[in-house]
């Protein structure tokens, strides 16, 4: 996406809204509506307003004096967004994420983190069975929609590079393969891959060994003779090898790193261990731990995502994935605006001016522009 102008004097709320809507309409053109009163732009304004408030479509529409009602928005979404379009939504989202990458970011190999993100699902619907996965209980349910993401944190720019919507039978290894293929098609080279314990499997290790890709994967220290916990002994961190076994995929022996850490509790030192599988990478144990700490930037990305995601009680998987894609594209617009208009030079390095366009200000400016268009409701009629 190109900047609004070559040298703007100031970014107004209208500029930010129009830029975000242009990005959304360019990559999600299947969402369209031509009615007698409301058109596609009005639908997008309402969806963006609901997203930046982190609320439902119903709640957002109830705030306007002159704007589309919630029934109109839902009718448009039912006509344009369904489970048959999941591949289209995914492809369009990835195209947008990759088009927004700064040019300098493509010139170097990147340290990329991949992760699985679960969105709670409440209800029972036979039509959604193919998209519901089981997981550990959280937020009152053990059923979830699952999304795999690839993420990078580089020079103050937090970017999601690729996203993959997963079905019930899709394995983490399949998700990783799809994400890496997407990055390869975008011309992004990887220096190191970070993955959490959700990807720990013999199949995943075999895939990475075949790719000759440097990788660090967190591994839980299970106790027992065959668990990684059997290696957690001694006074120092160290490297060794461990054999993982699977009934279908067989056994594989890989290099592992055991890191011994301590923390103070009640005035005493308490020691604990962290385990990592380290492939095609030679580094000291504590260096491995410091490198893996960069992966936690992806958790910050999820927290930002939740701030600009529309809330819905719909059981349609496509709606959940669409609202997540909408949130990712809004964060992409925010990152693009920051990179184009708040960057400066410091010691011969381009950096972003902290605090000029934080996410909260970006959200408030967009909401202000929508309020000027639809006129915010400022009075409540009394019932006599």
Residue, then its C-alpha position, 0 to 999 in steps of 0.5 A: x500500500x502506498x502512502x497517502x502523499x509524499x510529504x503530508x503536513x499532518x495525518x487527519x482522522x479522515x486520512x487514517x480512515x480512508x487509508x484503512x478502508x482502501x487497504x481493506x477494500x483492495x484486498x477483500x473486494x468480495x464484501x460489497x453492497x449497493x443498496x438504495x441508501x447504504x453502499x460498500x463504503x458505509x458497510x466498511x465504515x461500520x465494520x471498522x468502527x466495531x473493530x476499533x471499539x472491540x465490540x459487536x456490530x449491534x453495539x456499534x450500530x446503536x451508537x449512530x444517529x444516521x448509519x446502517x442498522x445491524x440487520x443490514x450489516x449482517x445481511x451483507x456478511x451472510x451474502x459475502x462471507x461463508x465457509x466456502x470463502x475461507x481460502x479466499x479470505x486466507x489468500x487475501x489476508x496473506x497478500x495484504x500482510x506481505x504487500x505491507x512489508x517494508x522494503x528493507x525487511x525483505x533484504x535480510x534473513x529474518x528470525x520468525x516465530x510461528x504459533x497456534x492461536x485458539x479462539x473459543x467456540x461455544x455451542x453445538x453446530x454440525x456444520x462447524x464440526x470440520x473447523x472445531x478442535x479440542x484443546x485444554x480448557x480455557x475461558x469456559x470451553x474445550x472447543x476452539x477455532x484454530x489459527x496458525x500465524x508467522x510473526x516477526x519483530x524487527x527494529x520496532x516493527x511488529x508484523x504478522x507475516x502469514x496466517x493459516x486457518x486450520x481445520x479439525x484434522x490439520x496437524x501443527x506440522x501441516x500448519x508449519x509447512x503451509x506458513x513456510x511455503x507462504x513465506x517462501x512465495x513472498x520471497x522472505x528468507x529465514x535465519x532462524x525459526x522459533x516454535x512453542x511446545x504445540x509444535x513438538x512432534x516427531x513429524x515436525x522434527x523430521x520436516x525441519x531436518x529435511x529443510x536444513x532450517x535453523x530452529x529452536x523449539x520449546x519442549x516440556x520437561x516430562x518426567x519419566x525414563x523417556x521424558x526430557x525431564x530425565x536430562x534435568x540434572x546437574x549444576x550447569x546448563x548443557x547440550x545433549x541428545x534425546x530420542x523422541x518416539x511416536x507410534x506412527x512416525x517412529x523415533x528420531x534423535x535430535x540435539x537438545x539444550x537444557x538451561x538451568x535458571x534460578x529465581x528468588x522465592x522467600x529469600x531463597x534461590x529456587x532452580x528450574x530447568x527449560x528444555x529446547x530442541x535446537x536444530x542446525x544451530x550451534x549456540x551456548x545454552x544461555x544464548x539459546x534461551x535469550x534467542x528464544x525470548x524473542x518469540x514472546x513478541x508474538x504474544x504481544x501481537x495477539x494482545x493487539x489483535x484482540x483490541x481491534x477484533x469484532x466480538x460475535x456470538x455467531x457459530x459460523x467459522x467464516x465470520x470468526x476468521x473474517x473478523x480475525x483477518x479484519x483485525x490483522x489488516x487494521x494492524x497492518x494499516x497501523x504499521x504502514x502509517x507508522x512506517x511512512x509517517x513517524x519514522x526518523x533517523x537516529x545514528x544513521x538508522x531509521x527508527x519509529x518515533x515512539x508515542x506519535x501514533x500508538x494503537x490507541x490513538x489510531x483507534x480513536x482517530x478512526x472512530x472520530x472520523x466515523x462519528x463525524x460521518x454517521x453522527x454520534x448519538x448524543x441523547x436518549x429519548x425518554x419513555x413517558 
